[in-house]
């Protein structure tokens, strides 16, 4: 597995990471043991970057990740997040950040958090206070690197001036291209980028079904890209991507991840899967090289991203 350095503070991780959210939320019923097996298989294949968050089951996902990685914790980078309240609003008050950090350390069963992200920008708490609190945690040895998620250029700059930001995490895939407008700021400041939902919540695996076919607890049941009209257009785009993938002897999901890796050395995608077999498929993308002709064909198929908004009305994060 290749490795990449995120930011200017020597945060080095595997080129493909692992996102654990789907094991405990957002994608319908799951088998937690299968999730543990997927995490361990990822490590076997060279993945060293594992992503979780307090809000993914209010500690349950962190506990699961902690159990899964206990045998190789010192060989990997664990990222978790703070800043979401129980009512699904934001809460980045300094005391709450400290509380979440202590909870996460306990849930994960570790003595430090490698990457501590603000999960969403809190409009009620100055980002200087947030960055300053994380700086205190870094100075105390509880945290190693500071990250932001779904933040805009001004927030990134202001936070970075207080405590260097190592990495920004935001949705980015062939279906979701808006994050590209943030890259000049990240390049200027020397900040890495982590792409979540890099397979378009599973649409870019070629296995998408109409929204009505998903369990009511699965976010794809209401996702705009799965709704009639958008679904058919996205399915056709994935079919065409699949034809290109076949000419290269790879899966469409691998093509989509390889495209992300081609966008810059500062980018690391964190696909999530409950299946060890899917993990094997995802990690294989690190070995795929796309030609200029491949990239041109991909841009022809999806020049501006997928069809439909990335979230239902009112749920899209606002970059500030």
Secondary structure, DSSP 4 states (H G I P E B T S, - for coil): --EEEETTTTEEEESB-EE-GGGTSSBSS--HHHHHHHHHHHHHTT--EEE--TTTTTTHHHHHHHHHHGGGGGGSEEEEEE-B-TTSSB---HHHHHHHHHHHHHHHT-S-EEEEEESS--TTS-HHHHHHHHHHHHHTTSEEEEEEES--HHHHHHHHHHS-EEEEEEE-BTTB-GGGGGHHHHHHHT-EEEEESTTGGGGGGT----GGGS-TTBGGGT-GGGSTTHHHHHHHHHHHHHHHHHHTTS-HHHHHHHHHHHT-TTEEE----S-HHHHHHHHGGGG----HHHHHHHHHH-SS--SS-SSSTT-SPPP-
